[in-house]
Amino acid sequence: MSLPEIEAEIKKMDSESKAFRTEIFKLAWFMRGSVDLEQAFMLDYQDREIIGKIIEDNLETTKKSGLNFF
């Protein structure tokens, strides 16, 4: 790989890493202590995807019901 290709790959990996960490922090926040950061980082992609869907469903239900979420 050339230097510009290496730099582009590093930037891509950095962006992916930041997106992953953001997803993990959001997941831990929404789980409100039932999953801590260490546990969240240990989850595989499918588990994170399932939990994310549950969170989305619960947010939608909360919006529809008018109940306070925060």
N, CA, C and O of each residue as an XYZ file, in Angstrom:
280
protein
N       0.843     -1.186      0.000
C       0.000      0.000      0.000
C       0.882      1.241      0.000
O       1.965      1.265      0.584
N       0.391      2.245     -0.660
C       1.113      3.516     -0.664
C       0.783      4.280      0.616
O      -0.168      3.947      1.323
N       1.567      5.291      0.898
C       1.349      6.104      2.089
C      -0.049      6.725      2.103
O      -0.714      6.663      3.137
N      -0.528      7.322      1.003
C      -1.886      7.872      1.016
C      -2.965      6.801      1.267
O      -3.971      7.068      1.925
N      -2.745      5.595      0.739
C      -3.691      4.504      0.981
C      -3.690      4.090      2.445
O      -4.742      3.818      3.023
N      -2.516      4.044      3.033
C      -2.399      3.709      4.461
C      -3.087      4.771      5.300
O      -3.827      4.448      6.229
N      -2.849      6.030      4.982
C      -3.484      7.121      5.729
C      -5.000      7.050      5.599
O      -5.714      7.260      6.580
N      -5.500      6.758      4.401
C      -6.945      6.649      4.190
C      -7.511      5.486      4.999
O      -8.589      5.600      5.581
N      -6.795      4.382      5.037
C      -7.249      3.212      5.804
C      -7.265      3.514      7.297
O      -8.186      3.104      8.003
N      -6.270      4.216      7.775
C      -6.221      4.592      9.194
C      -7.386      5.506      9.538
O      -8.018      5.330     10.580
N      -7.680      6.474      8.688
C      -8.816      7.372      8.933
C     -10.128      6.594      8.951
O     -10.997      6.849      9.785
N     -10.264      5.649      8.032
C     -11.472      4.821      7.976
C     -11.616      4.001      9.257
O     -12.698      3.936      9.840
N     -10.535      3.385      9.686
C     -10.563      2.571     10.905
C     -10.845      3.427     12.133
O     -11.560      2.993     13.036
N     -10.298      4.628     12.178
C     -10.549      5.544     13.280
C     -12.027      5.927     13.337
O     -12.625      5.981     14.412
N     -12.597      6.187     12.184
C     -14.020      6.537     12.112
C     -14.891      5.370     12.559
O     -15.854      5.564     13.300
N     -14.564      4.169     12.118
C     -15.319      2.977     12.511
C     -15.201      2.731     14.012
O     -16.174      2.359     14.669
N     -14.003      2.943     14.545
C     -13.778      2.768     15.979
C     -14.614      3.757     16.782
O     -15.215      3.391     17.793
N     -14.653      5.002     16.338
C     -15.444      6.027     17.029
C     -16.931      5.683     16.976
O     -17.636      5.842     17.972
N     -17.413      5.215     15.830
C     -18.826      4.834     15.693
C     -19.150      3.667     16.622
O     -20.213      3.646     17.242
N     -18.249      2.705     16.721
C     -18.445      1.559     17.605
C     -18.515      2.004     19.064
O     -19.416      1.601     19.799
N     -17.564      2.833     19.476
C     -17.555      3.314     20.865
C     -18.800      4.123     21.173
O     -19.364      3.999     22.261
N     -19.241      4.954     20.229
C     -20.458      5.747     20.422
C     -21.657      4.829     20.624
O     -22.482      5.059     21.508
N     -21.748      3.789     19.800
C     -22.845      2.821     19.932
C     -22.827      2.166     21.310
O     -23.874      2.021     21.942
N     -21.653      1.774     21.775
C     -21.521      1.117     23.075
C     -21.922      2.059     24.210
O     -22.645      1.652     25.119
N     -21.465      3.300     24.170
C     -21.808      4.254     25.227
C     -23.310      4.536     25.252
O     -23.906      4.631     26.325
N     -23.921      4.671     24.073
C     -25.368      4.884     24.016
C     -26.117      3.685     24.577
O     -27.069      3.836     25.342
N     -25.678      2.502     24.191
C     -26.328      1.294     24.672
C     -26.259      1.228     26.199
O     -27.268      0.970     26.855
N     -25.090      1.458     26.757
C     -24.936      1.417     28.217
C     -25.801      2.486     28.879
O     -26.386      2.234     29.932
N     -25.892      3.669     28.287
C     -26.714      4.735     28.867
C     -28.181      4.333     28.860
O     -28.865      4.460     29.876
N     -28.667      3.851     27.726
C     -30.073      3.473     27.642
C     -30.407      2.295     28.548
O     -31.544      2.179     29.005
N     -29.453      1.427     28.814
C     -29.709      0.278     29.682
C     -29.707      0.678     31.157
O     -30.046     -0.127     32.025
N     -29.335      1.893     31.427
C     -29.416      2.483     32.767
C     -28.857      1.599     33.884
O     -29.484      1.409     34.926
N     -27.682      1.078     33.639
C     -27.006      0.324     34.680
C     -27.200     -1.182     34.607
O     -26.475     -1.922     35.272
N     -28.162     -1.659     33.815
C     -28.333     -3.110     33.732
C     -27.232     -3.738     32.880
O     -26.977     -4.938     32.974
N     -26.585     -2.927     32.052
C     -25.400     -3.347     31.301
C     -24.365     -2.251     31.485
O     -24.588     -1.108     31.086
N     -23.224     -2.597     32.093
C     -22.199     -1.577     32.261
C     -21.295     -1.544     31.027
O     -21.441     -2.369     30.125
N     -20.374     -0.603     30.990
C     -19.527     -0.436     29.811
C     -18.700     -1.683     29.498
O     -18.577     -2.074     28.337
N     -18.143     -2.294     30.513
C     -17.339     -3.492     30.277
C     -18.181     -4.594     29.642
O     -17.747     -5.242     28.690
N     -19.381     -4.803     30.166
C     -20.270     -5.805     29.592
C     -20.683     -5.423     28.172
O     -20.745     -6.283     27.293
N     -20.961     -4.151     27.944
C     -21.379     -3.690     26.623
C     -20.283     -3.915     25.595
O     -20.571     -4.305     24.463
N     -19.031     -3.676     25.968
C     -17.925     -3.892     25.041
C     -17.726     -5.378     24.733
O     -17.139     -5.717     23.706
N     -18.202     -6.259     25.598
C     -18.058     -7.693     25.384
C     -19.164     -8.271     24.496
O     -19.052     -9.406     24.034
N     -20.220     -7.509     24.255
C     -21.325     -7.996     23.429
C     -20.889     -8.128     21.974
O     -20.123     -7.306     21.471
N     -21.383     -9.167     21.303
C     -21.079     -9.274     19.879
C     -22.067     -8.432     19.075
O     -23.025     -7.887     19.624
N     -21.823     -8.336     17.780
C     -22.630     -7.470     16.920
C     -24.111     -7.823     16.980
O     -24.951     -6.931     17.100
N     -24.445     -9.108     16.899
C     -25.854     -9.506     16.901
C     -26.548     -9.137     18.202
O     -27.696     -8.691     18.181
N     -25.872     -9.315     19.336
C     -26.460     -8.943     20.625
C     -26.697     -7.438     20.697
O     -27.742     -6.991     21.170
N     -25.720     -6.655     20.225
C     -25.887     -5.197     20.224
C     -27.044     -4.793     19.319
O     -27.801     -3.875     19.638
N     -27.175     -5.475     18.203
C     -28.251     -5.183     17.264
C     -29.613     -5.486     17.899
O     -30.550     -4.702     17.750
N     -29.725     -6.602     18.596
C     -30.976     -6.977     19.260
C     -31.324     -5.970     20.348
O     -32.460     -5.503     20.423
N     -30.358     -5.638     21.183
C     -30.601     -4.670     22.259
C     -30.969     -3.309     21.671
O     -31.859     -2.631     22.184
N     -30.288     -2.909     20.598
C     -30.614     -1.640     19.940
C     -32.050     -1.609     19.451
O     -32.729     -0.589     19.573
N     -32.516     -2.724     18.897
C     -33.903     -2.805     18.424
C     -34.883     -2.701     19.593
O     -35.913     -2.037     19.484
N     -34.566     -3.347     20.692
C     -35.419     -3.258     21.891
C     -35.480     -1.819     22.371
O     -36.553     -1.332     22.727
N     -34.349     -1.133     22.388
C     -34.309      0.266     22.807
C     -35.175      1.118     21.886
O     -35.968      1.934     22.355
N     -35.026      0.927     20.564
C     -35.842      1.682     19.603
C     -37.333      1.439     19.836
O     -38.124      2.382     19.836
N     -37.715      0.185     20.033
C     -39.120     -0.152     20.281
C     -39.630      0.522     21.552
O     -40.737      1.059     21.576
N     -38.825      0.489     22.593
C     -39.237      1.111     23.854
C     -39.352      2.624     23.723
O     -40.259      3.227     24.296
N     -38.438      3.247     22.972
C     -38.531      4.691     22.740
C     -39.807      5.034     21.982
O     -40.488      6.004     22.312
N     -40.126      4.243     20.973
C     -41.339      4.478     20.185
C     -42.593      4.311     21.047
O     -43.522      5.114     20.960
N     -42.616      3.275     21.871
C     -43.752      3.051     22.770
C     -43.902      4.212     23.746
O     -45.015      4.664     24.017
N     -42.779      4.690     24.272
C     -42.798      5.809     25.208
C     -43.338      7.066     24.534
O     -44.132      7.795     25.129
N     -42.914      7.325     23.296
C     -43.404      8.493     22.566
C     -44.896      8.407     22.327
O     -45.617      9.390     22.501
N     -45.364      7.224     21.926
C     -46.786      7.033     21.645
C     -47.648      7.158     22.883
O     -48.766      7.669     22.823
N     -47.126      6.691     24.008
C     -47.901      6.695     25.247
C     -47.873      8.045     25.943
O     -48.723      8.335     26.784
N     -46.891      8.872     25.590
C     -46.778     10.180     26.223
C     -46.120     10.139     27.591
O     -46.072     11.152     28.290
N     -45.610      8.968     27.980
C     -44.939      8.845     29.271
C     -43.567      9.506     29.214
O     -42.966      9.606     28.144
N     -43.079      9.953     30.353
C     -41.739     10.536     30.424
C     -40.704      9.435     30.257
O     -40.811      8.366     30.858
N     -39.711      9.710     29.440
C     -38.641      8.737     29.241
C     -37.428      9.072     30.080
O     -36.781      8.180     30.628
N     -37.116     10.348     30.183
C     -35.899     10.744     30.879
C     -36.245     11.049     32.271
O     -35.372     11.410     33.060
